[in-house]
């Protein structure tokens, strides 16, 4: 009776141990290990929900003959909850309090995501407007300066072009990998 209950927890703990070992060795990236750990926690949550469903069915039709299966399912649930807690310690997920409050209020947490995106879009538009205004001001100032001081503006443009070329060379030299390959930025 007791040997059947710890097996699911032991198997899950062994799987969790293998997952932790694999992330430390073999050169996996931290993001991959984190995703794997999150997948293990999600799997454990699904298994716990299944065990709770089985436990509900056992309790709802309880009689003296179902006492042994009830105890086995309770032991399996406790073992799976322990496994879930151990797996969750490796997950670093931060949920904003606004999302938790929305869920507590019975609202859809997607509202929070929508509001954050709309706020970002609004701030982006404001920043773009400011950037465009400064570009326009710079252009206007250069035009006015060129009329008043044509030689100085030409000298300014030469300095500006040489410093831009130097900055580009520096950026390219910093974007080489230790093996000599060049890092490539993804164009959006």
N, CA and C of each residue as an Amber inpcrd file, in Angstrom:
protein
   564
   0.8250000  -1.1890000   0.0000000   0.0000000   0.0000000   0.0000000
   0.8640000   1.2450000   0.0000000   1.8620000   1.3350000   0.8640000
   2.7220000   2.5020000   0.9080000   3.6830000   2.5420000  -0.2630000
   4.0510000   1.3680000  -0.8100000   5.0130000   1.3570000  -1.9010000
   4.4300000   1.9210000  -3.1810000   3.0950000   1.8770000  -3.3460000
   2.4770000   2.4020000  -4.5670000   2.3880000   3.9130000  -4.5380000
   2.1640000   4.4900000  -3.3610000   1.9700000   5.9340000  -3.2770000
   3.2410000   6.7280000  -3.5320000   4.4080000   6.3690000  -2.9540000
   5.5910000   7.1940000  -3.1730000   6.1540000   7.0960000  -4.5790000
   5.8260000   6.0570000  -5.3360000   6.4120000   5.9100000  -6.6590000
   6.1530000   7.0910000  -7.5730000   4.9060000   7.6320000  -7.6600000
   4.7310000   8.7870000  -8.5510000   5.5690000   9.9750000  -8.1140000
   5.6380000  10.2010000  -6.8080000   6.4510000  11.3230000  -6.3200000
   7.9220000  11.0850000  -6.5720000   8.3660000   9.8320000  -6.3720000
   9.7700000   9.5180000  -6.5950000  10.1330000   9.6380000  -8.0580000
   9.2260000   9.1750000  -8.9150000   9.4860000   9.2950000 -10.3560000
   9.5380000  10.7500000 -10.7730000   8.6080000  11.5580000 -10.2300000
   8.5950000  12.9770000 -10.5740000   9.8250000  13.6800000 -10.0090000
  10.2140000  13.2870000  -8.7900000  11.4160000  13.8990000  -8.2020000
  12.6530000  13.5170000  -8.9930000  12.6840000  12.2540000  -9.4550000
  13.8280000  11.8360000 -10.2710000  13.8520000  12.5930000 -11.5800000
  12.6730000  12.8120000 -12.1560000  12.6060000  13.5910000 -13.4030000
  13.0420000  15.0210000 -13.1520000  12.6270000  15.5580000 -12.0050000
  13.0260000  16.9310000 -11.6790000  14.5230000  17.0060000 -11.4690000
  15.0820000  15.9910000 -10.8080000  16.5230000  15.9760000 -10.5870000
  17.2710000  15.9030000 -11.8900000  16.7770000  15.1020000 -12.8380000
  17.4320000  15.0220000 -14.1340000  17.3560000  16.3540000 -14.8520000
  16.2310000  17.0530000 -14.7150000  16.0840000  18.3470000 -15.3840000
  17.0640000  19.3630000 -14.8390000  17.2470000  19.3570000 -13.5310000
  18.1720000  20.3040000 -12.9290000  19.5970000  19.9590000 -13.3230000
  19.9040000  18.6620000 -13.3420000  21.2420000  18.2520000 -13.7440000
  21.5240000  18.6500000 -15.1790000  20.5550000  18.4370000 -16.0450000
  20.7590000  18.7320000 -17.4610000  20.9820000  20.2120000 -17.6860000
  20.3180000  21.0530000 -16.8940000  20.4840000  22.4850000 -17.1200000
  21.8490000  22.9610000 -16.6540000  22.4200000  22.3050000 -15.6390000
  23.7280000  22.7260000 -15.1650000  24.8460000  22.2310000 -16.0580000
  24.6730000  21.0810000 -16.6600000  25.7160000  20.5080000 -17.5020000
  25.2600000  20.5340000 -18.9450000  26.1660000  20.3120000 -19.8470000
  25.7920000  20.2200000 -21.2500000  25.7460000  21.5490000 -21.9550000
  25.9950000  22.6570000 -21.2890000  26.0760000  23.9480000 -21.9520000
  24.7410000  24.5390000 -22.3660000  23.6360000  24.1690000 -21.6930000
  22.3560000  24.7740000 -22.0480000  22.3530000  26.2280000 -21.6240000
  21.6090000  27.0210000 -22.3600000  21.4680000  28.4140000 -21.9910000
  20.5160000  28.5240000 -20.8150000  20.6550000  29.5560000 -19.9780000
  19.7560000  29.7130000 -18.8310000  18.2910000  29.8290000 -19.2470000
  18.0230000  30.4470000 -20.4030000  16.6440000  30.5860000 -20.8570000
  16.0390000  29.2180000 -21.1410000  16.8380000  28.3090000 -21.7410000
  16.3510000  26.9670000 -22.0400000  16.0660000  26.2050000 -20.7580000
  16.9550000  26.3030000 -19.7860000  16.7540000  25.6220000 -18.5060000
  15.5230000  26.1740000 -17.8070000  15.3360000  27.4820000 -17.8840000
  14.1760000  28.1060000 -17.2630000  12.8850000  27.6430000 -17.9290000
  12.9050000  27.5640000 -19.2700000  11.7260000  27.0900000 -19.9890000
  11.4370000  25.6340000 -19.6580000  12.4830000  24.8360000 -19.5560000
  12.3160000  23.4210000 -19.2230000  11.7420000  23.2930000 -17.8110000
  12.2550000  24.0790000 -16.8780000  11.7660000  24.0440000 -15.5050000
  10.3090000  24.4840000 -15.4430000   9.9670000  25.5180000 -16.1980000
   8.5870000  25.9810000 -16.2340000   7.6780000  24.9110000 -16.8270000
   8.1430000  24.2070000 -17.8390000   7.3530000  23.1280000 -18.4360000
   7.1430000  22.0040000 -17.4260000   8.1580000  21.7150000 -16.6270000
   8.0200000  20.6840000 -15.6030000   7.0150000  21.1000000 -14.5360000
   7.0320000  22.3770000 -14.1380000   6.0670000  22.8720000 -13.1490000
   4.6610000  22.7980000 -13.7280000   4.5000000  23.2010000 -14.9880000
   3.1890000  23.1430000 -15.6350000   2.6890000  21.7080000 -15.7010000
   3.5740000  20.7860000 -16.0340000   3.2060000  19.3730000 -16.0810000
   2.7940000  18.8820000 -14.6970000   3.5050000  19.3080000 -13.6780000
   3.1720000  18.9210000 -12.3110000   1.8210000  19.4960000 -11.8940000
   1.5270000  20.6990000 -12.3130000   0.2170000  21.2980000 -12.0080000
  -0.8930000  20.4910000 -12.6740000  -0.6790000  20.1140000 -13.9390000
  -1.6820000  19.3060000 -14.6480000  -1.8820000  17.9700000 -13.9450000
  -0.7900000  17.3460000 -13.5210000  -0.8840000  16.0660000 -12.8280000
  -1.6270000  16.2350000 -11.5080000  -1.3570000  17.3140000 -10.7900000
  -2.0440000  17.5810000  -9.5230000  -3.5360000  17.7660000  -9.7550000
  -3.8970000  18.4830000 -10.8100000  -5.3210000  18.6520000 -11.1210000
  -5.9830000  17.3120000 -11.4160000  -5.2840000  16.4420000 -12.1370000
  -5.8100000  15.1010000 -12.4080000  -5.9870000  14.3010000 -11.1320000
  -4.9940000  14.3910000 -10.2390000  -5.0970000  13.6870000  -8.9600000
  -6.2470000  14.2330000  -8.1180000  -6.4510000  15.5430000  -8.1330000
  -7.5750000  16.1310000  -7.4010000  -8.9100000  15.6590000  -7.9630000
  -8.9860000  15.5400000  -9.2780000 -10.2110000  15.0440000  -9.9050000
 -10.4770000  13.5970000  -9.4860000  -9.4410000  12.7560000  -9.5160000
  -9.5880000  11.3630000  -9.0950000  -9.9890000  11.2930000  -7.6160000
  -9.3820000  12.1390000  -6.8120000  -9.7000000  12.1720000  -5.3890000
 -11.1550000  12.5900000  -5.1690000 -11.6130000  13.5710000  -5.9440000
 -13.0080000  14.0090000  -5.8550000 -13.9540000  12.8640000  -6.1940000
 -13.6460000  12.1260000  -7.2430000 -14.4960000  10.9980000  -7.6220000
 -14.5040000   9.9230000  -6.5360000 -13.3470000   9.6640000  -5.9500000
 -13.2540000   8.6490000  -4.9020000 -14.0390000   9.0780000  -3.6650000
 -13.9270000  10.3300000  -3.2810000 -14.6250000  10.8220000  -2.0910000
 -16.1320000  10.8740000  -2.3290000 -16.5500000  11.2810000  -3.5220000
 -17.9850000  11.4030000  -3.7830000 -18.6970000  10.0530000  -3.7850000
 -17.9740000   8.9740000  -4.0900000 -18.5880000   7.6420000  -4.0680000
 -17.9210000   6.7620000  -3.0120000 -17.6230000   7.3610000  -1.8740000
 -16.8730000   6.6530000  -0.8350000 -17.7030000   5.5690000  -0.1680000
 -17.0630000   4.4050000   0.0210000 -17.5830000   3.3410000   0.8730000
 -16.3840000   2.6640000   1.5130000 -16.6180000   1.7020000   2.3580000
 -15.5070000   1.0970000   3.0960000 -14.5020000   0.3950000   2.1730000
 -14.9560000  -0.0790000   1.0180000 -14.0540000  -0.7520000   0.0870000
 -13.1240000   0.2370000  -0.6280000 -13.5080000   1.5010000  -0.6770000
 -12.6860000   2.4870000  -1.3970000 -11.7180000   3.2150000  -0.4800000
 -11.5470000   2.7180000   0.7460000 -10.6320000   3.3770000   1.6740000
  -9.1750000   3.2770000   1.2000000  -8.7620000   2.1170000   0.7240000
  -7.3870000   1.9390000   0.2510000  -7.0880000   2.8370000  -0.9560000
  -7.9570000   2.8480000  -1.9920000  -7.6800000   3.7800000  -3.1050000
  -7.6710000   5.2480000  -2.6620000  -8.5240000   5.5960000  -1.6920000
  -8.5500000   6.9670000  -1.1880000  -7.2090000   7.3170000  -0.5420000
  -6.6830000   6.4320000   0.2940000  -5.3900000   6.6860000   0.9290000
  -4.2650000   6.7590000  -0.0950000  -4.2970000   5.8850000  -1.0980000
  -3.2700000   5.9160000  -2.1370000  -3.3160000   7.2260000  -2.9170000
  -4.5140000   7.6740000  -3.2350000  -4.6460000   8.9370000  -3.9810000
  -4.2390000  10.1280000  -3.1330000  -4.5560000  10.1030000  -1.8390000
  -4.1060000  11.1820000  -0.9530000  -2.5810000  11.2130000  -0.8700000
  -1.9690000  10.0390000  -0.7380000  -0.4980000   9.9800000  -0.6900000
   0.1120000  10.4560000  -2.0110000  -0.5010000  10.0750000  -3.1360000
   0.0060000  10.5170000  -4.4390000  -0.1360000  12.0340000  -4.5780000
  -1.2460000  12.5960000  -4.0710000  -1.4530000  14.0400000  -4.1300000
  -0.4090000  14.7710000  -3.2930000  -0.1600000  14.2780000  -2.0910000
   0.8380000  14.9080000  -1.2210000   2.2170000  14.8410000  -1.8720000
   2.5560000  13.6930000  -2.4570000   3.8550000  13.5490000  -3.1150000
   3.9670000  14.4880000  -4.3070000   2.9040000  14.6320000  -5.0830000
   2.9400000  15.5150000  -6.2570000   3.0130000  16.9780000  -5.8440000
   2.3180000  17.3520000  -4.7620000   2.4100000  18.7230000  -4.2670000
   3.8240000  19.0260000  -3.7790000   4.4570000  18.0570000  -3.1490000
   5.8450000  18.2320000  -2.7150000   6.7610000  18.4120000  -3.9240000
   6.5480000  17.5860000  -4.9440000   7.3380000  17.6860000  -6.1740000
   7.1300000  19.0530000  -6.8270000   5.8670000  19.4880000  -6.8730000
   5.5580000  20.7900000  -7.4830000   6.2680000  21.9150000  -6.7400000
   6.2760000  21.8510000  -5.4230000   6.9480000  22.8890000  -4.6430000
   8.4450000  22.9030000  -4.9250000   9.0660000  21.7180000  -5.0020000
  10.5020000  21.6450000  -5.2820000  10.8110000  22.1840000  -6.6790000
   9.9660000  21.8590000  -7.6580000  10.1820000  22.3640000  -9.0140000
   9.9820000  23.8740000  -9.0780000   8.9990000  24.3680000  -8.3280000
   8.6770000  25.7980000  -8.3700000   9.7950000  26.6510000  -7.7880000
  10.6130000  26.0830000  -6.9150000  11.7160000  26.8530000  -6.3430000
  12.7170000  27.2740000  -7.4150000  12.7890000  26.5150000  -8.5120000
  13.7090000  26.8460000  -9.5910000  13.1400000  27.8360000 -10.5880000
  11.8710000  28.1920000 -10.4430000  11.2350000  29.1450000 -11.3620000
  11.2750000  30.5390000 -10.7630000  11.6770000  31.4840000 -11.5650000
  11.7070000  32.8780000 -11.1210000  10.7040000  33.6500000 -11.9620000
   9.4470000  33.5500000 -11.5800000   8.3800000  34.2190000 -12.3240000
   7.7800000  35.2710000 -11.4090000   7.7130000  36.4750000 -11.9120000
   7.1420000  37.5620000 -11.1300000   5.8570000  38.0180000 -11.8070000
   4.7780000  37.9550000 -11.0520000   3.4730000  38.3630000 -11.5640000
   3.1390000  39.7120000 -10.9290000   2.8290000  40.7160000 -11.7440000
   2.4790000  42.0250000 -11.1810000   1.2430000  41.9220000 -10.2850000
   1.2400000  42.6940000  -9.2090000   0.1120000  42.6670000  -8.2760000
  -1.1840000  43.0710000  -8.9630000  -1.0900000  43.9220000  -9.9880000
  -2.2990000  44.3340000 -10.6990000  -2.9880000  43.1230000 -11.3210000
  -2.1980000  42.1720000 -11.8180000  -2.7610000  40.9680000 -12.4340000
  -3.4350000  40.1090000 -11.3720000  -2.7710000  39.9620000 -10.2250000
  -3.3570000  39.1790000  -9.1410000  -4.6620000  39.8230000  -8.6770000
  -4.6670000  41.1460000  -8.5500000  -5.8870000  41.8530000  -8.1310000
  -7.0030000  41.6810000  -9.1550000  -6.6680000  41.7420000 -10.4460000
  -7.6930000  41.5260000 -11.4740000  -8.2890000  40.1290000 -11.3720000
  -7.4420000  39.1430000 -11.1460000  -7.9350000  37.7710000 -11.0130000
  -8.8120000  37.6530000  -9.7690000  -8.3770000  38.2720000  -8.6710000
  -9.1910000  38.2540000  -7.4420000 -10.5460000  38.9080000  -7.6590000
 -10.5900000  39.9310000  -8.5050000 -11.8450000  40.6250000  -8.7910000
 -12.6900000  39.8840000  -9.8250000 -12.1760000  38.7550000 -10.3150000
 -12.9260000  37.9660000 -11.2860000 -12.8340000  38.5070000 -12.7070000
 -11.8410000  39.3370000 -12.9550000 -11.6710000  39.9080000 -14.2920000
 -10.6150000  39.1400000 -15.0640000 -10.5770000  39.3830000 -16.3500000
  -9.6300000  38.7170000 -17.2340000  -8.2600000  39.3980000 -17.1150000
  -7.1940000  38.6520000 -16.8350000  -5.8620000  39.2740000 -16.7310000
  -5.3620000  39.8310000 -18.0630000  -5.9910000  39.4420000 -19.1610000
  -5.6020000  40.0060000 -20.4520000  -5.8840000  41.5060000 -20.5110000
  -6.8070000  41.9810000 -19.6550000  -7.0790000  43.4220000 -19.5900000
  -5.8170000  44.1780000 -19.1730000  -5.0710000  43.6090000 -18.2290000
  -3.8300000  44.2350000 -17.7790000  -2.8480000  44.3400000 -18.9320000
  -2.7140000  43.2550000 -19.6870000  -1.8030000  43.2450000 -20.8260000
  -2.2270000  44.2950000 -21.8480000  -3.5190000  44.3590000 -22.1290000
  -4.0250000  45.3360000 -23.0850000  -3.7410000  46.7580000 -22.6100000
  -3.9890000  47.0230000 -21.3160000  -3.7510000  48.3670000 -20.7740000
  -2.2690000  48.7390000 -20.8200000  -1.3930000  47.7820000 -20.5100000
   0.0500000  48.0520000 -20.5540000   0.4750000  48.3480000 -21.9890000
  -0.0230000  47.5520000 -22.9460000   0.3240000  47.7920000 -24.3520000
  -0.1780000  49.1570000 -24.8270000  -1.4060000  49.4990000 -24.4590000
  -1.9470000  50.8040000 -24.8590000  -1.1430000  51.9390000 -24.2390000
  -0.7170000  51.7660000 -22.9960000   0.1040000  52.7770000 -22.3390000
   1.4550000  52.9160000 -23.0470000   2.0540000  51.7850000 -23.4150000
   3.3330000  51.8240000 -24.1370000   3.1830000  52.5060000 -25.4930000
   2.0990000  52.2030000 -26.1820000   1.8630000  52.8300000 -27.4920000
   1.7230000  54.3340000 -27.3320000   0.9690000  54.7700000 -26.3150000
   0.7820000  56.2110000 -26.0930000   2.1140000  56.8870000 -25.7650000
   2.9110000  56.2690000 -24.8840000   4.2110000  56.8480000 -24.5280000
   5.1460000  56.8610000 -25.7320000   5.0780000  55.8170000 -26.5610000
   5.8950000  55.7530000 -27.7620000   5.5350000  56.8870000 -28.7230000
   4.2520000  57.1540000 -28.8740000   3.8190000  58.2420000 -29.7650000
   4.2800000  59.5980000 -29.2380000   4.2190000  59.7810000 -27.9290000
   4.6760000  61.0430000 -27.3390000   6.1800000  61.2060000 -27.5620000
   6.9320000  60.1350000 -27.3160000   8.3910000  60.1820000 -27.5120000
   8.7360000  60.4280000 -28.9720000   8.0120000  59.7770000 -29.8800000
   8.2550000  60.0010000 -31.3140000   7.9710000  61.4510000 -31.6890000
   6.9120000  62.0110000 -31.1370000   6.6090000  63.4160000 -31.3970000
   7.7240000  64.3340000 -30.9220000   8.2640000  64.0530000 -29.7380000
   9.3680000  64.8660000 -29.2170000  10.6050000  64.7150000 -30.0920000
  10.8950000  63.4760000 -30.5220000  12.0490000  63.2290000 -31.3810000
  11.9080000  63.9760000 -32.7000000  10.7290000  63.9040000 -33.2800000
  10.4920000  64.6100000 -34.5430000  10.6280000  66.1200000 -34.3650000
  10.1580000  66.6240000 -33.2140000  10.2710000  68.0690000 -32.9530000
  11.7320000  68.4800000 -32.8350000  12.5520000  67.6720000 -32.1520000
  13.9810000  68.0000000 -32.0280000  14.6830000  67.9030000 -33.3760000
  14.3170000  66.9190000 -34.1920000  14.9130000  66.8210000 -35.5280000
  14.5640000  68.0530000 -36.3560000  13.3240000  68.4840000 -36.2640000
  12.9040000  69.6680000 -37.0010000  13.6440000  70.9070000 -36.4960000
  13.7940000  71.0280000 -35.1760000  14.5240000  72.1580000 -34.5990000
  15.9780000  72.1470000 -35.0580000  16.6190000  70.9610000 -35.0280000
  18.0080000  70.8510000 -35.4720000  18.1510000  71.2720000 -36.9300000
  17.2330000  70.7870000 -37.7650000  17.2810000  71.1320000 -39.1950000
  17.1220000  72.6430000 -39.3780000  16.1660000  73.2140000 -38.6580000
  15.9230000  74.6520000 -38.7740000  17.1370000  75.4500000 -38.2870000
  17.7320000  75.0310000 -37.1680000  18.9120000  75.7320000 -36.6540000
  20.0870000  75.6380000 -37.6220000  20.2850000  74.4440000 -38.2160000
  21.3720000  74.2990000 -39.1860000  21.1560000  75.1970000 -40.4000000
  19.9010000  75.3030000 -40.8480000  19.6120000  76.1860000 -41.9940000
  19.9200000  77.6340000 -41.6430000  19.5140000  78.0550000 -40.4500000
  19.7650000  79.4370000 -40.0220000  21.2650000  79.6900000 -39.8260000
  21.9420000  78.7060000 -39.2190000  23.3850000  78.8640000 -39.0110000
  24.1420000  78.8800000 -40.3330000  23.6650000  78.0740000 -41.2920000
  24.3340000  78.0210000 -42.5850000  24.2420000  79.3730000 -43.3090000
  23.1400000  80.0520000 -43.1260000  23.0050000  81.3710000 -43.7550000
  23.9250000  82.3830000 -43.0810000  24.0640000  82.2620000 -41.7430000
  24.8660000  83.2500000 -41.0240000  26.3550000  82.8820000 -41.0110000
  26.6860000  81.6090000 -40.8680000  28.0680000  81.1690000 -40.7490000
  28.3180000  79.9520000 -41.6520000  28.4000000  80.1290000 -42.9640000
  28.5160000  78.9840000 -43.8680000  29.8000000  78.1630000 -43.6580000
  30.9430000  78.8260000 -43.3910000  32.1880000  78.0830000 -43.2100000
  32.1510000  77.2350000 -41.9420000  31.6360000  77.8000000 -40.8790000
  31.5630000  77.0670000 -39.6100000  30.6270000  75.8630000 -39.7030000
  29.5290000  76.0080000 -40.4030000  28.5830000  74.8980000 -40.5520000
  29.2220000  73.7880000 -41.3870000  29.9780000  74.1640000 -42.4160000
  30.6540000  73.1610000 -43.2330000  31.6760000  72.4000000 -42.3810000
  32.4300000  73.1450000 -41.5650000  33.3940000  72.5150000 -40.6690000
  32.6740000  71.5900000 -39.6680000  31.5340000  72.0200000 -39.1520000
  30.7260000  71.2160000 -38.2270000  30.2890000  69.9190000 -38.9060000
  29.8480000  69.9900000 -40.1410000  29.3820000  68.7980000 -40.8590000
  30.5310000  67.8230000 -41.1160000  31.7170000  68.3450000 -41.4010000
  32.8870000  67.4740000 -41.5810000  33.2290000  66.7450000 -40.2760000
  33.2260000  67.4740000 -39.1740000  33.5030000  66.8650000 -37.8710000
  32.4450000  65.8120000 -37.5560000  31.2240000  66.1590000 -37.8290000
  30.0930000  65.2440000 -37.5720000  30.2160000  63.9650000 -38.4040000
  30.5970000  64.1040000 -39.6760000  30.7440000  62.9340000 -40.5510000
  31.9020000  62.0470000 -40.0890000  33.0180000  62.6650000 -39.7010000
  34.1660000  61.8610000 -39.2640000  33.8720000  61.1550000 -37.9410000
  33.1780000  61.8260000 -37.0310000  32.8540000  61.1710000 -35.7560000
  31.8270000  60.0590000 -35.9610000  30.9110000  60.2340000 -36.9150000
  29.9440000  59.1750000 -37.2210000  30.6540000  57.9610000 -37.8130000
  31.6310000  58.2040000 -38.6930000  32.3920000  57.0980000 -39.2790000
  33.2040000  56.3720000 -38.2030000  33.7940000  57.1260000 -37.3040000
  34.5550000  56.5170000 -36.2080000  33.6390000  55.6980000 -35.3020000
  32.4740000  56.2090000 -35.0010000  31.5200000  55.4780000 -34.1620000
  31.0840000  54.1850000 -34.8510000  30.9160000  54.2330000 -36.1690000
  30.5170000  53.0410000 -36.9200000  31.6350000  52.0000000 -36.8840000
  32.8840000  52.4330000 -37.0700000  34.0180000  51.5120000 -37.0040000
  34.1280000  50.8790000 -35.6220000  33.9500000  51.6820000 -34.5960000
  34.0160000  51.1820000 -33.2250000  32.9130000  50.1610000 -32.9660000
  31.7270000  50.4480000 -33.4370000  30.6050000  49.5160000 -33.2580000
  30.8650000  48.2110000 -33.9860000  31.4360000  48.2980000 -35.1710000
  31.7350000  47.0820000 -35.9270000  32.8390000  46.2780000 -35.2570000
  33.8240000  46.9520000 -34.6870000  34.9110000  46.2250000 -34.0260000
  34.4170000  45.5600000 -32.7480000  33.4520000  46.1420000 -32.0860000
  32.9070000  45.5580000 -30.8650000  31.9140000  44.4480000 -31.1540000
  31.4520000  44.3480000 -32.3850000  30.4520000  43.3350000 -32.7010000
  31.0720000  42.0520000 -33.2300000  32.3860000  41.8960000 -33.0710000
  33.0130000  40.6340000 -33.4820000  33.0510000  39.6870000 -32.2940000
  32.8090000  38.4220000 -32.5800000  32.8270000  37.3880000 -31.5630000
  34.2560000  36.9090000 -31.3450000  34.5190000  36.2250000 -30.2310000
  35.8890000  35.7600000 -29.9710000  36.4510000  34.8730000 -31.0770000
  35.5810000  34.1740000 -31.8150000  36.0770000  33.3120000 -32.8920000
  36.2720000  34.0660000 -34.2040000  36.0370000  35.3800000 -34.2120000
  36.2640000  36.1840000 -35.4030000  35.0140000  36.4630000 -36.2140000
  33.9100000  35.7490000 -35.9170000  32.6690000  35.9970000 -36.6380000
  32.0820000  37.3310000 -36.2060000  31.2840000  37.9190000 -37.0800000
  30.6400000  39.1840000 -36.7590000  29.2380000  38.9270000 -36.2470000
  28.8640000  39.6690000 -35.2040000  27.4870000  39.5850000 -34.7150000
  26.5900000  40.2860000 -35.7240000  25.4280000  39.7140000 -35.9390000
  24.4930000  40.2950000 -36.8990000  23.2440000  40.7080000 -36.1530000
  22.8680000  41.9690000 -36.3090000  21.6490000  42.4560000 -35.7020000
  20.4800000  42.1080000 -36.5950000  19.4040000  41.6830000 -35.9800000
  18.1940000  41.3950000 -36.7590000  17.5250000  42.7150000 -37.1110000
  17.2290000  42.8740000 -38.3680000  16.5380000  44.0890000 -38.8270000
  15.0490000  43.9100000 -38.5640000  14.4330000  44.9780000 -38.1130000
  12.9900000  44.9090000 -37.8190000  12.2130000  45.5210000 -38.9360000
